[in-house]
Each structure stands twice: as C-alpha cells, then as structure tokens.
Amino acid sequence: MNSEIEDLNARILEMHPAIEAIYAEMSKAIVGQEYLIRRLLIGLLANGHVLLEGVPGLAKTATISALAQTIHTKFARIQFTPDLLPSDLLGNLIYNPREGTYFTKQGPIFANLILADEINRAPAKVQSALLEAMQERQVTIGEETFPLPKPFLVLATQNPIDQEGTYALPEAQVDRFMLKVVVGYPSQEEERKIMRLVARTAARDPLRAVVQPETILEMRKLVDAVHVDEQIEDYIVRLVFATREPARFVPQMDGMIRFGASPRASINLSLAAKARAFLYGRGYVLPEDVKGIAMDVMRHRVITTFEAEADEISSEKIVQHVLDHVPVP
C-alpha cells in the first residue's frame, strides 16, 4: 500500500504545474481570495457544483470568470433575473414552417463551465430546470434527452436572501451543490491592492487558457485514486450522523436541528477531502482535509429548527460545534 501511495504522490506532483499555472494566471485579475479559489478548484477536481454567497461587489463573478478563462473549455454566463424562463436556460423546439418540422435549439446550459450569476433572483420554475442538468448531466427538451459536455460544472453566485429581489433556493437544489462558500470582505491590504489593480478606465487584457479539459479529467482520475483510510471514513460518517442524531453525538445541539445532512454530505465530504489532499500534493486523506472542507460541504445541508432561529443558532454554528466535539481519529 505504501508503494502505491508513493507512486500516486509522484503522479499528483507531476500534475501540480497545471494547478500552479491556473493560480498564476488568475492572480493577474484577482487579488487575495485564496480561500475562494481553492474551493473552486476543489469543486472542479471533485466534479462538484459550487455555490458562492456574498453581498454584491466581492468579486464572486470575476473569480469564476477568471477560472473559466484559464481553462480551454466552453464557458457560458447566465444572468438570472425574475423574468427568466426555463427555455432561456435549456433551449427549445423551433418550428420550421418551410419543411413542417421541428428542430432543437440548444440553450447556454450546453457548455463546460456555467456561471449562474445571482441564481436566487430567478423564480422556482427556472431553478427546477437546473436540477436534471446538475444531477444527471443531461437535459431533456421536448421528448429528446441530450447529454451535457464533459467536464460540466455549475458555478453559481447568490446574494444573501435578506436582500431585495431574492428568492430562497429550494432545498433539493441547494443539496445538489457540493460546496456552499460564504465570501467575505477583503482585508485592508487586499483592498488597497484591488484598488490599484482595478481603478482604471482601460479594459484589462483577457487571461490566457493554460489548461486543457483533458488535463482536468486526468486530474479527476487521480482524485478518485486518493486513499481514504477506514478511520477517516468512520470520521466522515460520524460527522454526518452527528447532524442527524445530535442527542447521541452533540447533546448541546439536541432540538436545534430540523433536518440533518443527507447522504450526499458523506459522498461529497469524502470527494472534497480527496480533492483537497490532491491540491496539497498528497495521495492520501488526513483528518485536516475533512475538517478543512467540512463547513463548506455541510452548512447548506443542515436545516435548523424554529427554536434554533429564536436563539440565533445558525447552521454554521451547529456544524462548527459538531467539528469541535466529534473526536478526530
């Protein structure tokens, strides 16, 4: 087993110049936001959709666009608005009167990387149109089903739900996102660098594509091969079950959780931990990989009770309490 892991470590390190090239190219347009960039890369490597939440102006859209520019793939940005229709996203059947037949016009969803900008400003019928694409990687238009290209990834941004004109996303759709990342304000030094970089009237040069999609797919094969010890697997399961059976694992949170994390949490926590290990050049998962990504995997999968809301106990506080009290192997 040790020789296999050593061989995997070497193969992972051979791929790291591509990761470093993405970082270097993105740094030309994005200041700071290392935490955010790492989460986007984890989603890309683990084949998991990512939801970014934050107030307007925090470079959520710019960071996703910068990542898309560094990969030689088809990219589509979809601005979600209250009047958006499912057909605007998926495509439609168009009637040809000359031949008396219908043909399919595919929508912007048929791209490798999708930026769903301000996703929670569109009504529920548009959100539901994304479910099949996100889960099955396919789209049905009329009576015909079309596979989506590989790789396919939805990178979405949303504003906090207390802002005007926003809708709460359905739980079923939120659960389709591997990660929900909360984006905060930059530090004073980062703000100064941002001002120097962006405060000019001239348009900035576009970023170069430095990675081919085949390289991303090859990286994903290595992520799948990353070793997860049985003790790590047990730790992941205990973290998830602590949100379902708080009385057993975290008694202080008993009565605060209405719905615990779904089985997708276990699957995505294992996958994301393996992707994080890949980013750090390892062919094996450590407990710190699980703890380091658990908040982003679980925060949107824990639904609080009315009692928790009255006591101002958020899902983030519950997840942090679970991470602090479930024993680490």
Secondary structure as GFF3:
##gff-version 3
##sequence-region A 1 329
A	DSSP	alpha_helix	2	26	.	.	.	ID=ss1
A	DSSP	alpha_helix	34	46	.	.	.	ID=ss2
A	DSSP	beta_strand	49	53	.	.	.	ID=ss3
A	DSSP	alpha_helix	60	70	.	.	.	ID=ss4
A	DSSP	beta_strand	75	79	.	.	.	ID=ss5
A	DSSP	alpha_helix	86	90	.	.	.	ID=ss6
A	DSSP	beta_strand	91	96	.	.	.	ID=ss7
A	DSSP	beta_strand	101	106	.	.	.	ID=ss8
A	DSSP	beta_strand	113	117	.	.	.	ID=ss9
A	DSSP	three_ten_helix	119	121	.	.	.	ID=ss10
A	DSSP	alpha_helix	124	136	.	.	.	ID=ss11
A	DSSP	beta_strand	138	141	.	.	.	ID=ss12
A	DSSP	beta_strand	144	147	.	.	.	ID=ss13
A	DSSP	beta_strand	153	158	.	.	.	ID=ss14
A	DSSP	alpha_helix	171	174	.	.	.	ID=ss15
A	DSSP	beta_strand	177	182	.	.	.	ID=ss16
A	DSSP	alpha_helix	188	198	.	.	.	ID=ss17
A	DSSP	alpha_helix	213	225	.	.	.	ID=ss18
A	DSSP	alpha_helix	230	244	.	.	.	ID=ss19
A	DSSP	alpha_helix	246	249	.	.	.	ID=ss20
A	DSSP	three_ten_helix	251	253	.	.	.	ID=ss21
A	DSSP	beta_strand	257	259	.	.	.	ID=ss22
A	DSSP	alpha_helix	263	279	.	.	.	ID=ss23
A	DSSP	alpha_helix	287	298	.	.	.	ID=ss24
A	DSSP	beta_strand	303	304	.	.	.	ID=ss25
A	DSSP	alpha_helix	306	310	.	.	.	ID=ss26
A	DSSP	alpha_helix	315	325	.	.	.	ID=ss27
###
